[in-house]
Amino acid sequence: MRSPRRLVVDAEVYFGHGLSATLFAAAPRLRWVQSAAAGVASLLFPAMRASDVKLTNSAGVMADTIAEHLLVGVIYLLRSFDIAGFDRVIGPDGLER
């Protein structure tokens, strides 16, 4: 099995959840780093900042999905669907159906 350092030697693009300074130094042909996470603070080491490598992140990618999930959750509780579902299994009289 080849080590990560040997695999990145010819890499021009990196996609993942972080990149160490050691691995970055082993990738001289790297031109673009795409972080799968929104935060990139751990990638702002001196060598990265001094390079011409483009750094992008995934901030906002899940914004619509999270907003929709929150809205459905609020509607679920406001319309008492949790109680309605419970009543279908247990019944308003407390007896199991």
C-alpha positions as CSV (number, residue, x, y, z in Angstrom):
1,M,0.0,0.0,0.0
2,R,1.4,3.4,-1.0
3,S,1.7,6.1,1.7
4,P,-0.3,9.3,1.4
5,R,2.9,11.3,0.9
6,R,3.7,9.2,-2.2
7,L,0.2,9.5,-3.5
8,V,0.0,13.3,-3.4
9,V,3.3,13.9,-5.3
10,D,1.5,14.3,-8.6
11,A,-1.8,15.6,-7.3
12,E,-3.1,18.9,-8.6
13,V,-6.4,18.8,-6.7
14,Y,-7.2,17.8,-3.1
15,F,-10.7,17.2,-1.7
16,G,-11.2,16.2,1.9
17,H,-11.7,17.2,5.5
18,G,-8.3,18.7,6.2
19,L,-4.8,18.7,4.9
20,S,-1.7,18.6,7.1
21,A,1.2,20.9,6.5
22,T,3.4,17.8,6.0
23,L,1.1,16.4,3.3
24,F,0.8,19.9,1.7
25,A,4.6,20.1,1.5
26,A,4.7,16.7,-0.2
27,A,2.4,17.9,-3.0
28,P,4.4,20.4,-5.1
29,R,2.0,20.3,-8.1
30,L,-1.1,21.1,-5.9
31,R,-3.2,23.9,-7.3
32,W,-6.6,23.6,-5.6
33,V,-7.7,22.4,-2.1
34,Q,-11.4,21.9,-1.7
35,S,-12.4,21.4,2.0
36,A,-15.5,19.3,2.5
37,A,-16.1,21.2,5.7
38,A,-17.2,24.8,6.1
39,G,-14.3,25.8,8.4
40,V,-10.8,26.1,6.9
41,A,-8.9,27.6,9.9
42,S,-6.8,24.5,10.2
43,L,-5.7,24.8,6.6
44,L,-4.4,28.3,7.0
45,F,-0.8,27.3,8.0
46,P,2.0,29.5,6.8
47,A,3.0,27.4,3.7
48,M,-0.6,27.4,2.5
49,R,-1.0,31.2,2.9
50,A,2.3,31.8,1.1
51,S,1.4,29.6,-1.9
52,D,-0.7,30.2,-5.0
53,V,-2.9,27.2,-4.2
54,K,-6.7,28.1,-4.4
55,L,-8.5,27.2,-1.2
56,T,-12.3,26.7,-1.3
57,N,-14.8,25.3,1.2
58,S,-18.3,23.9,1.5
59,A,-19.8,26.8,3.5
60,G,-23.5,27.1,2.7
61,V,-23.8,23.8,0.7
62,M,-26.3,22.4,3.2
63,A,-28.1,25.7,4.0
64,D,-31.3,25.0,2.1
65,T,-31.5,21.4,3.4
66,I,-31.0,22.5,7.0
67,A,-33.6,25.3,6.7
68,E,-36.1,22.9,5.2
69,H,-35.5,20.4,8.0
70,L,-36.0,23.0,10.6
71,L,-39.2,24.3,9.1
72,V,-40.6,20.8,8.9
73,G,-39.7,20.2,12.5
74,V,-41.4,23.3,13.6
75,I,-44.6,22.5,11.6
76,Y,-44.5,18.9,13.0
77,L,-44.5,20.2,16.5
78,L,-46.9,23.1,16.0
79,R,-49.5,20.9,14.3
80,S,-49.1,18.3,17.1
81,F,-48.1,15.5,14.7
82,D,-46.0,14.0,17.4
83,I,-49.2,13.6,19.6
84,A,-51.3,12.4,16.7
85,G,-48.7,9.7,15.9
86,F,-48.6,8.6,19.5
87,D,-52.4,8.5,19.7
88,R,-52.4,6.1,16.6
89,V,-50.2,3.6,18.5
90,I,-51.4,4.0,22.0
91,G,-54.8,5.8,21.6
92,P,-56.2,8.7,23.5
93,D,-57.5,6.4,26.2
94,G,-53.9,5.2,27.0
95,L,-54.6,1.7,25.7
96,E,-52.4,0.1,23.1
97,R,-54.1,-0.6,19.8
